[in-house]
Every structure is written in C-alpha cells, then in structure tokens.
C-alpha cells in the first residue's frame, strides 16, 4: 500500500535536531551516509529507514515527538488518496493488532504516536494529510465546546423526563470529521447519521465514533445509555441525499459557508424548499431547509451559520416564511472567536419542525452573547457565555417568554414578537433586537464607572501632552545615519526574524505568539505555537524593540515599540521582527522611534508596502542624547495608547447613556437644556 518512505535533508535535520548545514557535513565527511534514491540534485531524497539506521549507529537520537515524526513519515510515504484506507486500519493499529502489511515504517510511526498522544490525535494527523489535496473553501471544524453547546440546545429540557434516549436519532448532513456527532453520542443519542462530500472526512468520522474514547458514555438523565448505532455515508447531501425520506429527532450541523456551486439550478423544484426556493447566493438557507425537511414534527435543528444569513436582502422572503410558520425559534449571536473563522461573530439558528396540530409560535428568542464581553478588552468568557445562552434558551423553551430577569441574561437576551420582526428587511441580527436590561440602578452604576475611567484616561492624555511643550525648533539635521544591517554587523543590535520551515521543539508547544496585529493594537499575544507552527521559536525579552512588518505609508507609520511586560516570553509570530539592542550602545526607545518614522517608507519593498528591516536607518548619536530622544518617543507611545483607550471608553459611555435614555432608565435633569 505504501511506497518506501523518502525524506529530504530538511526532514533529516528535524529528525536529528540539527541544522541543515550539519546534515550537509555528514554527507561530505561520512562515506557510509545513505545515498539519495530520488528527487533532484538540488533537492535529493533519502531512504528514511537507512537514515534512521545511520543515525542510530552514530549515536544520534531522534529530536521529534512521535506525532511530528508521524507527519514526516506520512508526507514521505503515503499519498493523500491512500489515507482513508489507513484511517480504517487505525483501531487495529492502536490496539497493536494491525495486519502484517502494516509492520512497516508507517505502522510503527502510527503505533508510537498512539502510545504517546492517543488515537484521536493520530486520527487528526492522518486526516490532515488526507485533506492536503482536497478543496475545503468555506468548510471549518467545530470546536468541542461549541459542539457541546449545540447539542445541549438541541437536546430539549431534561428536567422533563421522557422515555428513550434524550436525543433519539441525530443527523449531521455535513458532518466533516464527526465532532458534532461525537458530542451527540456523549450526550446520549440512540442513533447517529452523518454524510460528507469528502471521503477522508467520512472515514475519519466513522473511526472517531468507533474508538474506545466513546465507550465510556456519559450518564444522561440518570442512566447510562448504550453506544449508538452509527451510519456515515459519502456524498453531497444537497445534491445526493443519502438519507432521503428519513425523519430524525435532531439535526446538528456546521454546513459549508457561501457555496456558489451547491446546485441551485438543478434543485430549483426540490420539495425540500417549503419556505422558498433558495437563491444561488443563499446556500446556507438551502441547508436550513434541508435540516427541517429531515425533522419529525416537533424535532429540533441547531445550525452554525455566518451572520450575513440573518440580513442579506436575497434571503428576506425565506426568513419571513420561517418566522411565520414558527420554524425559526431562536437566533443566537456568538462572540467572535468562538469558532473558525475566528474573526467573524457566527450565529446559531435553533429551528423546530412545526407540528400540524399546534398553532405557529408567535415569538422568537434573540441572544447577543457578544454583549457579555468585557468592555475594556472585548474578550468574552466562553464558558460563562455558553451557560447564559443555555439558560436563556431553556427558559424560553419551557414557555417563560419573559426571559429570566437575571443581570446576565437580561443584558444578552430578548423575546420579540414575530410580527415586530417582519418589517421590510426581516433582519435577524441579534444585536438589533436585544436591548440593555431595564435596570436603573445597574445602568446608573455602569455610567458612573465608565465616566470615572474616561476622566482618568483624559488625565493620562493631558500628562502625555504636557511634556511636548518643551520641544524647540531645529535646523535640518546634520547627523550621520547607519542602516540596521550596518548596526547589526557592528554588534550594536541583533535582528530577530524567525526562519520559516522549522518545527518547534516539544518544550515550545503552547507558547503564546505575538502577531503583527497584536503589535498594531497593543494587545496581548493572540497566536499560539502548535504542531502547525512552521518557524523558529524566538522569544521576546525585556527591552526588545518590536517592529511590525506591515506598513501603511507616511499616513500610517509602523509604530514600533519597546516590548511591554505582557509580551515578554512570547514567540515572535507572523509579520513581526525584533531588534535586540546592546544597551551600552543604543537606547531601545530611540531605535523604536526611528524605526517607526514616516520616512521609513524608504525601507519598504515594492507595492506590497512591506517593511525591509535591514534598510531602516538610525541616526548615530551619543547614548545620552539617544536617551533624551527615547524619553520623548516613549511619551508619544503613551499618548497614542491613551488616545485609543479614551476613544474606546467614549464609545462605551455613549452606548450606555444612549441605551439608558432610550429605554427610560436615565433622564436629563428637569429645567436644563
């Protein structure tokens, strides 16, 4: 099944934990070093088995973790199209009972990785290789916490004990790797049905649901349910439904976003479109109706959708019909970062198949979880947000359409009459319908706190500006300058730029990483060194000058700065370099100020406006004079930071006061205008 694994010199360097130059030296100095068996003169390929034997004979231990070593073996020996069959063999390989044909380099690497990190991690690595040649535009994995929340919303109120499994039969028509089906299994589903268009994902989901990790079932509703039956089929659910005519209790799905070739023309007369024929640009509304078509009367669907589905004019008629029929029960706006793509605040739509004997629901629940983020950092607490979302839905599902008046839920949720939503736009964006809780005491307290913080920041602004009145006019400068390249050659500073194509050491995994965006916003490090990190790990130290590589020209300088404490120890991530200066020769803030000069446009490269750090020019001034400049550059940084923080607080205060006035919990003093 597998070709003999071959590796490049770069693979050998990672395997042995040495540099490429060391591998080249081994080839020159050791006649017994394995000869190339493929590739080209510029990029030769070596037999992996012979390389391992040679390294062992010369006392060189492997520096790779078993999982990363497995990645190397798969790249060298297994084609992506062969991965599905290998995934099917994983349970046997994990149980050390693989077929004799797997007693090779691939089988040994898989078993070693299973022993070190478990079968689920190995399954992910196999799927990663299998998907390398597959188009996955608009397809994103569902994180475990979000999968659990979606299943929780679909499960119904467990306070009302009902016979049979809590979730009954569950369908995911775009199941991907099976994370939503797995969450449903752990919650007590009796039968799992899945379909995906990619063969790798189908095999991955089947094996995931069969692994021993699911044998220990959670106790649900006071008892442990037996393992569910599982059926996962390959195919396009919209164009070729593998479960046509099958009615289920629950549908949970994270369908593809913004498909343009979903079959709009071929499926125009499809009976699934009870609420309207989806326009070509509304593939998500096709998935919504596909889910409803598979539900039994009273069954429930929870879908993860992009926010545009709630407001695009092309989907207005279908949204209105879903509301009129009582099929759409809740729209829940998630905070940005809850799931990929992380920069978008996604939504959960909770839908029910209307029962013919019941009148259509005339109210809909909106939850805006983004309101739960900290006003200063805009960072949500995901665990707390999920609990509040679940509590708001549970209350609404029980018929408490007033929604509990707790502080958290009151700020994030609102029950709205369907007739009040059916305007010309039928905009279902939660933020449009959720108002601040009507609580005069809390609103007044929040306004007082925001005003105090704003006035404190204004004082910081005044302090930063006050030191600028001592500046004096000067003639054109006569100083000499040197490029960063020259300063580095002379030992005055070191340019730290992470080399690409380098796997991190095991001890570096999990390290926060600083990105260009973090530098631009003066935020905390948002990157992470993980198994996919393909660059050297260089950590930030105190007094390092951090320079973002993206540059907006004279009107948008780069704003280099000296690393604050919150960045110390973080890895340098994409679009960031650091200058590590000799403090006896260069002042860090002096270097940062000139690295962020508008004239640094001379150091940019082409139309991409990307900074070339080595071309930046720094004046050659005595160290005491550098420190005088550096003190002013540091003051300017405080000025910019205070101005940005003042603007954020002013916007926050504006929203608090504006909402308080419009809902009637704040009012201006009488007799004043």
DOGU-140131 format. One record per residue (C-alpha): x, y negated, z. Coordinates in steps of 0.05 Angstrom, whole numbers, always signed. Example, Ala and Ser with C-alpha at 12.3 -4.5 7.8 and 13.67 -1.06 7.14 Angstrom:
<atoms>
((+246, +90, +156))
((+273, +21, +143))
</atoms>
This chain:
<atoms>
((+0, +0, +0))
((+56, -48, +17))
((+119, -68, -20))
((+185, -64, +15))
((+189, -129, +55))
((+238, -181, +30))
((+259, -244, +65))
((+293, -309, +47))
((+354, -339, +81))
((+307, -387, +117))
((+268, -327, +144))
((+333, -295, +167))
((+353, -359, +204))
((+286, -360, +240))
((+291, -286, +256))
((+360, -293, +286))
((+351, -361, +317))
((+409, -392, +278))
((+417, -445, +225))
((+416, -434, +150))
((+490, -451, +149))
((+504, -393, +196))
((+468, -345, +150))
((+509, -371, +92))
((+573, -360, +132))
((+552, -289, +148))
((+543, -274, +74))
((+612, -301, +58))
((+650, -271, +116))
((+618, -203, +123))
((+623, -156, +63))
((+571, -110, +94))
((+517, -164, +96))
((+457, -138, +56))
((+458, -156, -18))
((+399, -193, -49))
((+347, -148, -81))
((+304, -201, -114))
((+289, -274, -120))
((+336, -321, -156))
((+407, -346, -148))
((+381, -409, -114))
((+331, -370, -70))
((+353, -298, -62))
((+311, -246, -27))
((+340, -194, +21))
((+310, -128, +44))
((+282, -140, +113))
((+297, -70, +140))
((+370, -76, +121))
((+374, -146, +150))
((+346, -121, +217))
((+395, -63, +219))
((+453, -110, +204))
((+432, -159, +258))
((+426, -103, +309))
((+494, -75, +291))
((+525, -143, +300))
((+491, -156, +367))
((+443, -210, +342))
((+375, -207, +378))
((+311, -230, +345))
((+291, -300, +366))
((+219, -296, +340))
((+158, -279, +380))
((+121, -216, +356))
((+64, -258, +327))
((+111, -304, +288))
((+151, -244, +266))
((+87, -212, +240))
((+74, -274, +199))
((+142, -268, +167))
((+131, -194, +152))
((+62, -207, +121))
((+89, -263, +77))
((+145, -217, +54))
((+107, -152, +45))
((+32, -159, +40))
((-8, -194, -16))
((-69, -234, +7))
((-115, -188, -33))
((-90, -128, +7))
((-106, -159, +75))
((-179, -135, +80))
((-158, -62, +79))
((-103, -77, +130))
((-154, -112, +175))
((-196, -49, +174))
((-137, -9, +200))
((-124, -57, +258))
((-165, -20, +311))
((-128, +45, +297))
((-60, +9, +295))
((-77, -27, +360))
((-93, +40, +392))
((-25, +67, +369))
((-62, +118, +326))
((-50, +88, +257))
((-42, +131, +197))
((+27, +157, +179))
((+27, +109, +120))
((+28, +52, +170))
((+91, +76, +204))
((+129, +23, +165))
((+153, -48, +177))
((+83, -77, +173))
((+53, -25, +220))
((+109, -34, +271))
((+102, -110, +268))
((+27, -105, +279))
((+33, -58, +338))
((+87, -102, +370))
((+44, -164, +362))
((-17, -128, +391))
((+23, -107, +452))
((+48, -178, +462))
((-13, -220, +447))
((-73, -174, +438))
((-113, -152, +377))
((-154, -216, +370))
((-91, -258, +360))
((-65, -207, +309))
((-132, -208, +273))
((-126, -283, +266))
((-56, -277, +236))
((-79, -225, +186))
((-138, -268, +165))
((-92, -329, +159))
((-51, -291, +107))
((-112, -265, +72))
((-142, -334, +64))
((-80, -366, +34))
((-106, -358, -37))
((-180, -370, -22))
((-217, -435, -34))
((-244, -459, +34))
((-264, -531, +20))
((-318, -552, +68))
((-310, -489, +110))
((-289, -497, +182))
((-283, -449, +241))
((-329, -456, +301))
((-291, -464, +367))
((-311, -416, +422))
((-342, -469, +469))
((-386, -496, +414))
((-406, -425, +392))
((-428, -411, +463))
((-468, -476, +466))
((-503, -460, +400))
((-522, -390, +425))
((-545, -420, +491))
((-592, -468, +455))
((-619, -411, +412))
((-629, -362, +470))
((-691, -394, +499))
((-705, -406, +573))
((-680, -344, +611))
((-720, -366, +672))
((-779, -334, +637))
((-761, -261, +637))
((-783, -226, +573))
((-776, -153, +551))
((-720, -135, +503))
((-652, -167, +492))
((-650, -242, +506))
((-631, -257, +434))
((-661, -198, +396))
((-637, -197, +324))
((-587, -252, +306))
((-567, -273, +235))
((-509, -317, +213))
((-514, -325, +137))
((-445, -359, +132))
((-411, -320, +187))
((-338, -334, +170))
((-294, -296, +219))
((-353, -279, +264))
((-344, -327, +322))
((-418, -344, +327))
((-439, -271, +322))
((-388, -254, +375))
((-418, -307, +422))
((-487, -278, +409))
((-462, -208, +425))
((-432, -231, +490))
((-499, -265, +507))
((-538, -200, +498))
((-561, -197, +426))
((-590, -130, +406))
((-573, -132, +331))
((-523, -175, +292))
((-529, -191, +218))
((-477, -231, +180))
((-458, -249, +110))
((-399, -287, +80))
((-375, -300, +10))
((-302, -283, +26))
((-281, -210, +33))
((-227, -227, +84))
((-278, -260, +130))
((-327, -202, +123))
((-275, -151, +144))
((-250, -198, +198))
((-320, -206, +228))
((-333, -131, +227))
((-268, -115, +263))
((-276, -172, +312))
((-344, -146, +333))
((-318, -75, +338))
((-257, -89, +381))
((-255, -67, +453))
((-259, -140, +475))
((-334, -135, +465))
((-342, -70, +504))
((-345, -109, +570))
((-412, -141, +557))
((-435, -199, +600))
((-493, -186, +647))
((-552, -224, +618))
((-619, -233, +652))
((-599, -187, +710))
((-576, -128, +669))
((-520, -106, +622))
((-545, -95, +551))
((-513, -41, +506))
((-468, -62, +449))
((-508, -89, +390))
((-513, -57, +322))
((-473, -96, +271))
((-482, -106, +196))
((-437, -155, +159))
((-444, -160, +83))
((-403, -195, +29))
((-436, -245, -17))
((-464, -315, -26))
((-525, -320, +19))
((-559, -375, -21))
((-548, -342, -89))
((-550, -268, -69))
((-582, -259, -1))
((-560, -192, +28))
((-618, -194, +78))
((-674, -216, +33))
((-742, -204, +66))
((-711, -191, +135))
((-742, -231, +192))
((-699, -245, +254))
((-707, -276, +322))
((-648, -324, +318))
((-604, -356, +265))
((-540, -390, +286))
((-494, -417, +232))
((-439, -466, +214))
((-452, -468, +139))
((-405, -500, +87))
((-408, -575, +81))
((-423, -614, +17))
((-424, -557, -32))
((-433, -580, -104))
((-439, -512, -136))
((-489, -479, -90))
((-537, -461, -146))
((-586, -519, -145))
((-607, -508, -218))
((-613, -433, -214))
((-652, -434, -149))
((-699, -492, -163))
((-761, -446, -159))
((-737, -405, -100))
((-794, -391, -50))
((-749, -409, +9))
((-758, -483, -6))
((-822, -491, +35))
((-804, -562, +56))
((-780, -587, -12))
((-730, -569, -67))
((-661, -590, -42))
((-626, -639, -88))
((-558, -619, -114))
((-523, -662, -62))
((-563, -633, -4))
((-533, -563, +2))
((-540, -568, +77))
((-615, -574, +72))
((-615, -512, +29))
((-580, -475, +87))
((-631, -504, +136))
((-689, -476, +96))
((-653, -410, +85))
((-648, -403, +160))
((-722, -420, +171))
((-742, -370, +117))
((-709, -314, +157))
((-741, -331, +224))
((-801, -295, +253))
((-857, -343, +275))
((-832, -376, +338))
((-760, -356, +322))
((-705, -407, +331))
((-646, -431, +289))
((-586, -474, +310))
((-542, -502, +254))
((-479, -544, +257))
((-484, -599, +205))
((-448, -663, +184))
((-481, -729, +205))
((-497, -750, +134))
((-552, -697, +130))
((-592, -738, +181))
((-592, -801, +140))
((-578, -790, +65))
((-635, -820, +23))
((-636, -758, -22))
((-658, -714, +36))
((-711, -761, +65))
((-772, -722, +39))
((-747, -655, +65))
((-731, -685, +133))
((-801, -715, +137))
((-833, -648, +119))
((-792, -612, +172))
((-816, -661, +224))
((-889, -659, +203))
((-890, -583, +205))
((-859, -582, +274))
((-799, -542, +247))
((-746, -591, +270))
((-746, -594, +345))
((-681, -629, +364))
((-621, -666, +334))
((-560, -667, +379))
((-503, -714, +362))
((-437, -684, +386))
((-376, -725, +405))
((-322, -730, +353))
((-270, -675, +364))
((-320, -621, +385))
((-305, -581, +322))
((-267, -587, +257))
((-265, -634, +220))
((-245, -667, +286))
((-252, -739, +261))
((-327, -730, +248))
((-382, -731, +301))
((-421, -669, +279))
((-493, -653, +296))
((-532, -593, +319))
((-602, -583, +290))
((-649, -539, +331))
((-705, -512, +288))
((-765, -466, +300))
((-807, -426, +252))
((-877, -454, +263))
((-929, -403, +286))
((-993, -408, +245))
((-1038, -405, +307))
((-1004, -463, +342))
((-1010, -537, +326))
((-948, -571, +300))
((-905, -603, +353))
((-912, -678, +353))
((-848, -696, +390))
((-774, -687, +375))
((-714, -689, +421))
((-653, -732, +406))
((-589, -724, +445))
((-529, -771, +434))
((-472, -736, +470))
((-423, -790, +445))
((-452, -836, +498))
((-422, -791, +551))
((-351, -810, +531))
((-310, -854, +577))
((-320, -926, +556))
((-246, -942, +562))
((-216, -881, +527))
((-274, -858, +484))
((-255, -788, +506))
((-313, -740, +521))
((-312, -686, +574))
((-334, -627, +531))
((-355, -582, +589))
((-397, -637, +620))
((-426, -657, +553))
((-447, -585, +538))
((-481, -578, +606))
((-520, -642, +596))
((-540, -623, +525))
((-565, -555, +550))
((-603, -585, +609))
((-638, -636, +564))
((-658, -582, +514))
((-682, -534, +569))
((-727, -588, +599))
((-755, -606, +530))
((-764, -532, +512))
((-804, -520, +576))
((-852, -575, +557))
((-822, -630, +601))
((-823, -680, +545))
((-809, -738, +591))
((-738, -711, +598))
((-709, -710, +670))
((-691, -778, +694))
((-622, -759, +719))
((-570, -811, +704))
((-530, -769, +654))
((-589, -741, +615))
((-626, -807, +616))
((-567, -841, +583))
((-558, -789, +529))
((-628, -762, +511))
((-695, -787, +488))
((-761, -754, +467))
((-792, -790, +408))
((-860, -782, +375))
((-854, -753, +305))
((-898, -809, +277))
((-847, -860, +303))
((-791, -827, +263))
((-830, -822, +198))
((-811, -890, +170))
((-783, -906, +102))
((-714, -878, +118))
((-731, -819, +164))
((-662, -829, +195))
((-650, -775, +247))
((-584, -802, +273))
((-589, -792, +349))
((-555, -858, +367))
((-612, -894, +331))
((-665, -864, +377))
((-631, -857, +445))
((-636, -919, +489))
((-599, -936, +553))
((-636, -908, +613))
((-684, -958, +643))
((-650, -967, +710))
((-639, -1039, +731))
((-592, -1024, +789))
((-545, -980, +748))
((-546, -1026, +687))
((-531, -1087, +731))
((-474, -1049, +765))
((-445, -1028, +698))
((-448, -1100, +673))
((-412, -1125, +736))
((-357, -1073, +728))
((-348, -1088, +654))
((-346, -1163, +666))
((-294, -1154, +721))
((-250, -1111, +675))
((-257, -1161, +618))
((-237, -1220, +661))
((-176, -1181, +687))
((-155, -1167, +616))
((-164, -1240, +597))
((-116, -1258, +655))
((-66, -1209, +625))
((-74, -1244, +558))
((-61, -1311, +590))
((+1, -1285, +624))
((+28, -1256, +559))
((+16, -1321, +521))
((+45, -1365, +576))
((+116, -1342, +563))
((+113, -1362, +490))
((+112, -1437, +503))
((+187, -1437, +516))
((+204, -1420, +444))
((+245, -1471, +406))
((+252, -1484, +331))
((+315, -1459, +298))
((+351, -1467, +232))
((+356, -1409, +184))
((+392, -1352, +219))
((+466, -1342, +206))
((+473, -1275, +239))
((+501, -1214, +204))
((+459, -1151, +199))
((+471, -1077, +193))
((+426, -1022, +168))
((+402, -968, +214))
((+444, -920, +172))
((+507, -960, +188))
((+489, -965, +262))
((+478, -890, +265))
((+545, -877, +230))
((+578, -921, +282))
((+546, -885, +341))
((+503, -944, +364))
((+439, -904, +354))
((+413, -837, +330))
((+355, -828, +282))
((+310, -771, +304))
((+267, -744, +247))
((+241, -673, +255))
((+264, -627, +200))
((+208, -591, +164))
((+202, -515, +155))
((+227, -498, +225))
((+187, -453, +271))
((+184, -478, +344))
((+216, -438, +399))
((+168, -400, +445))
((+181, -449, +502))
((+159, -507, +458))
((+90, -479, +443))
((+35, -520, +476))
((+77, -584, +478))
((+36, -648, +464))
((+58, -682, +399))
((+59, -756, +382))
((+29, -775, +314))
((+33, -838, +273))
((-40, -853, +291))
((-24, -847, +366))
((+31, -899, +357))
((-14, -945, +317))
((-69, -942, +370))
((-22, -939, +430))
((-59, -876, +451))
((-40, -811, +485))
((-7, -757, +443))
((-62, -720, +406))
((-21, -669, +367))
((+0, -601, +392))
((+59, -555, +378))
((+28, -488, +360))
((+43, -429, +315))
((+27, -470, +254))
((+77, -524, +273))
((+129, -524, +218))
((+180, -575, +241))
((+236, -581, +291))
((+213, -599, +362))
((+246, -664, +384))
((+222, -692, +450))
((+213, -765, +466))
((+258, -794, +521))
((+253, -860, +560))
((+279, -919, +520))
((+270, -884, +453))
((+245, -933, +400))
((+185, -901, +366))
((+173, -922, +294))
((+111, -901, +253))
((+127, -887, +181))
((+61, -913, +151))
((+68, -987, +135))
((+15, -1037, +113))
((+60, -1091, +85))
((+71, -1162, +111))
((-1, -1169, +137))
((+2, -1102, +174))
((+71, -1091, +204))
((+92, -1024, +233))
((+93, -1046, +306))
((+150, -1002, +330))
((+155, -999, +406))
((+195, -971, +463))
((+164, -905, +487))
((+118, -914, +548))
((+117, -862, +603))
((+55, -828, +574))
((+96, -808, +512))
((+157, -781, +550))
((+168, -707, +536))
((+121, -706, +476))
((+145, -677, +410))
((+155, -724, +351))
((+98, -707, +303))
((+79, -726, +232))
((+94, -796, +207))
((+138, -814, +267))
((+213, -823, +276))
((+252, -846, +337))
((+315, -887, +346))
((+354, -865, +407))
((+399, -924, +423))
((+463, -930, +462))
((+441, -977, +518))
((+511, -1005, +524))
((+508, -1030, +453))
((+435, -1041, +435))
((+373, -1064, +473))
((+314, -1018, +457))
((+261, -1073, +452))
((+308, -1115, +409))
((+313, -1057, +360))
((+237, -1044, +364))
((+221, -1117, +349))
((+264, -1120, +286))
((+241, -1050, +264))
((+170, -1079, +264))
((+188, -1143, +228))
((+145, -1164, +168))
((+209, -1166, +128))
((+215, -1091, +138))
((+176, -1086, +73))
((+245, -1086, +41))
((+254, -1017, +72))
((+191, -987, +44))
((+191, -937, -13))
((+151, -947, -76))
((+75, -956, -80))
((+63, -908, -22))
((+86, -963, +27))
((+123, -911, +68))
((+179, -935, +113))
((+251, -912, +99))
((+281, -918, +170))
((+354, -917, +148))
((+343, -981, +107))
((+318, -1023, +165))
((+366, -1080, +180))
((+382, -1101, +252))
((+419, -1165, +270))
((+488, -1158, +302))
((+482, -1200, +365))
((+516, -1195, +434))
((+479, -1150, +483))
((+458, -1207, +530))
((+427, -1244, +471))
((+393, -1179, +447))
((+360, -1173, +516))
((+332, -1243, +511))
((+300, -1225, +444))
((+279, -1158, +472))
((+242, -1190, +530))
((+200, -1232, +481))
((+186, -1172, +436))
((+162, -1133, +498))
((+117, -1192, +516))
((+88, -1193, +446))
((+72, -1120, +453))
((+35, -1133, +518))
((-2, -1189, +483))
((-26, -1143, +427))
((-46, -1088, +476))
((-85, -1137, +519))
((-119, -1167, +458))
((-140, -1098, +434))
((-165, -1078, +504))
((-202, -1145, +510))
((-237, -1133, +445))
((-258, -1062, +466))
((-285, -1087, +533))
((-322, -1145, +499))
((-357, -1096, +453))
((-374, -1051, +512))
((-402, -1110, +552))
((-441, -1134, +491))
((-475, -1066, +485))
((-491, -1062, +559))
((-521, -1132, +563))
((-556, -1126, +496))
((-588, -1059, +514))
((-606, -1084, +583))
((-642, -1145, +555))
((-679, -1107, +501))
((-706, -1053, +547))
((-725, -1103, +601))
((-677, -1085, +658))
((-638, -1150, +651))
((-665, -1221, +640))
((-636, -1291, +637))
((-647, -1338, +696))
((-712, -1377, +690))
((-707, -1450, +674))
((-640, -1444, +639))
((-628, -1448, +565))
</atoms>
